[in-house]
């Protein structure tokens, strides 16, 4: 089969690699589409290695067709349309996947839409509801509103009855993400996030949960304006690895500053998250209460361009690689 490998100069090449061999509890999936994530860019740079036992090539989420199943597999059979969360290896024609890392493709969804779901929705559900304990009527702050992650997290939080504040770097981006449904969009070219959050607290709608992929100085400036017992979940540090945290608000408000990554979770907990998605989120997708925002679909042979779209910040929603046409 073929997969995308990273050459010494960090360029990407679609080349022959050994076919995967499934274990008795695994399923062989013919990949039709693979989601692109910022973690892939970090892995390409050598900063985010795959977990032990995973293929060396990138790719955290896929959608495709079950080709064969291992002897101990009971949930799936050849021909099933599935999407999957992977530790790595999605930029390829085939993947060997443990059966509990697979989910059915929601009814009415294309493979490209399904490939945009596993990583973004698992990350969002983990950090908003399991780590952050977000409830209906509360307020979530989800920065980087044009990202593929936020394109899932904003509608997801809204579908479960929360208010949402997000941020973008320009007025043009603010207009582009308006259909996602955020209640407040902060244009950081003219507003400071901490000023907006301070105003929200004064108005009686402070942030209960933040899922923050940016962090940097803004985190420390914003934390004092959270609701009591609030959760600020750090999932990445794209805007900087250092901040100044005032300890008095942390203490007096009983705030929680939490570091969280999906990739480091053990397989059993990941399987639990996916089961929660199928039980609680998939029905909303199938009823049309949620719809994935796919920004662009790009042939896998042009993976370089897909990465460049993310690096340039051009996407509003997910970028997906098409590996093959279904059927």
N, C-alpha and C positions, 0 to 999 in steps of 0.2 A: 504494500500500500504506500501512499504518499502522505507526507506530513510537512509542516513548516518547521525548518530548523534555523537556528541563529548562527550565522557565520562569525568568524573572528572579528570582523569589522562591524558587527551587529546588524548587518543586512540580513534579510529573510529570504530563504530559498525553499521552494516546493519540490521536495526530493523523495526518493525511495527510502523507506525504513522497514524494519521487520514487521510482519503482521503480528497483531496482538494474539496471545493465547489465553483463553479464558480459564479460570478456575471453576470449581464445581458450584460456587455461590455467585458466579458472575454471568453477565449477559454480554454478548457481542452486539454492538450497535453500529449499523451503517449510518454514518453521520451525514445529515443533509444540511445543517447550518450550525454555526458556532458563534456565540456571543463574544464581543471584544470588551475587555475591561482594562482599567488603568493598571491593575496588578500585572497584566500581560506586558505592559510597557516596562514595568520595574523588573520583571523576570528577564526580559530581553536585555536589560542593562546589567544583569547579574546581581541585582539587589533583592530578589524575591524568589529564591530557589524552590522548586517543587518539593513536596514531602517525600520522604523515602518510599521507594517502590513505585512512584509515578513516572510516566514517560518524561523525557527531558524537554519535549516541546510544550508550547503554551496552550492555554485553553481551559477555562474553568466551567464552561456551560455549553451544552450541545442539545440538539434535537435531531431525531432520526428514527430509523426503523430497526426493531429487534431482528437480528439475523439468526442467531442460535443462542441457546441457553445452557447453562451448566447443569449437571446432574441433580444438584440440590436446590435448584431454583423452582419456586412454586408460584410466584406472582405474575410472571410474564411468559409470553409465548411468541414464536416467530410471527412477524407481521404487525406486532403492536407498535403504535405510534407513541414515542416516549421522548421526554426531555430529562436531562440529568445534570447533577452537580458533580464536578470532578475536582480532584486535587491537582490535576494538570492533564494535558494530552488531548485537548479538544480540537486543536488545529490539525486535523488529520481526516482520513477517509473512514477509519474505524476506531472504536474504543472498546476496551473491556471494562465493564462497569459493574460494581457490586449491585445486587438486585435492590437493596434498600436505598440506593442513591438515585433511583429512577422514579419518575413521576409520569402519569399519563399526560399526553398533550391535551390541554383543555379543548372541549368540543368547539368546533368552528374556527380553530386557530391554525394559521399556517406554520410551517416549520420555522420560518424566519422569526415569527412572533414568539413561538414556543422557546426558541434558543435564547431569547432575550430575558426569559423569566427566572431561571434557577438561581443564579448568583445574586442578581439585584433584589429579588423578592426574599430569598433566604436571608441575605444581609439585613434588609429592611425589617423583616419580621423579627429576627433575632434581637436587633438593637432597639427597635421601638417598643416591642411588646414583652420580650423576655428579659432583656437587660434594663430597659427604661420604664417598664410597667405603665405604658401609655394607656389612658382610658378615654372614653367618649367624653367630650366637653373640655378636655385639657388642650394645651397648646404645645405644638412641636416646632422646634427650629431646625430646619434642614438646609444648610448652606449649599452653595454650588448648584443652584436650581436647574441649570441647563445640563447637568451631568446625566449619564445613563442611570446612575443609582437614584438620583433625585426624581427622575422621570417615573420611577416605580414607587419610591417612598412617599412622594407628595400625594398622589391619588390613593395610595394604600392607607395612609393616615386619615385622609378625608373620608374614605369608605367606611372606616371604623369610628367616625363621628368626632374626630379631633379637628381643632383649628391648626393651620399651618402657616408659619413664617418661613420664607426662604430668602436667599440673597444671590445676586448676579453682579457682574462687573460693568454693565452698561444698560442704558435705557432700551437699546435695541434688543438685548437679550431678555430684558424684562417683558417686553411685548411678545417675544417668541414663546416664552414659557407660560404666558397667561392661561392658555387652555388647560394646563395641568391642574388648575383650581386652587392654588395657594391663596390664602386670605390676605396676606401681606407679602409684597415683594420688595426687598431692599435693594436699591441700585447703589452699590458701594462706590461708584464714581462720584456720587453727590451726597451720600448719606453714610454715616458710621453705624455699623451694626449695633454697637453698644448703646448708641443714642436711641435707636428704634426700640431696642429691648427695654431700655429704661422707661420709655414712654408707654410701652405695653404694660409694664408692671404698674405704673401710675394709673393706668386705665382699668386695672383689675384683671388683666389677662396676661400674667407673666408666663414665661416658658417653663413647662414642666419637664420636657425631655428635649435634648438636642442630640442628633446623630451627626457628628462633626467630622468631615473628611478633610477640612482645611486647617483648623487650629491656628497655630502661630499666635501673634500678639492679641488677636481679636478674642481668643478664648478667655484669657485672663481679664480683659476689659469687660467682657459680657457676663461672666459668671455671677457677679454680685446681684444681677437683676433677675435671677431665676426665682421661680416659686419655691416655697419651703418644701424640703424633702425632694427637690428636683434632681434629675439625672442628666449629667453632661457626658455623653458617650463618645470617646475618642476612637475613631476607626481608621484614620490616616492623618498625615501631617503635611499635606501638599503646600500649605502656606507658611510652614516653618515648624521647627521642632522645639522651640523655646517660647515660654510665655511667663508673665509675672502674675501669680495667683495671690490675691488677698485672702488671708486665712480667716479673718474675722467673719465675713459673710459665709464662708464654707462651714464654720463652726456654728454660728448662731442660727443659720437656716437649715442646718443638717443636710447639706448638699452632698451629692455623690458624684465624684469625678472618676470615670470608669474607662479603662482601656479594653478594647474588644476587637478581635479579628475572627472572621468566620473560618479561615483556612486552618487555623491552629486548633480548632475544636476536634475532639475525638470522633471517630466514625459513628458511634452510637448516638451522640448528641446531634450530629448533622442529620442522621436519619430521623430523629425526633422532629427537628425543625421542618424537614421536608414533609413529614406526615401531617404536621400542623398546617402547612401550606395547602396540601390537598384537601384537608378537612374544612379549613376556615376561609381560605383565599380563593381556591379554584372555583367554588360556586359563584363567587362575586364576579370572577372573570367570565364564566360561562353565561351569567345573566346580563352581562354588559355593564355592570357597575364599575368595572375596572377594565382598562384596555392598555396594553403595553405601547409605549411610544418608541417606535423603531425609526431612527433618524435616517439611516442609510443601510442598504444591503449591497455588499461588495464581494465580487468573486474572491475565493480564498487565494488564488494566484496573485491577487493584488493586495495581500495583507499589509505590505508597506504603506499603501495609501490609507488603509483602514486605521493603522496606528497614527498616521500623520493627521487624520481628521481629529482624533482625540487630543493629540499634542497641540494642535492649533486651536482647540476649543470651539470647533465649528458645529459640533453635534448638539441637538436638543433631543435627548433620548439616546437609545442604544444604537451602536453600530454593530451590524451582524455580518459575518462571513458566510456566503453561500458555498457549500462544498459540493453539493449535487442537487439535481431536481428530484422531487419526490416522485416515485413511480418507476 
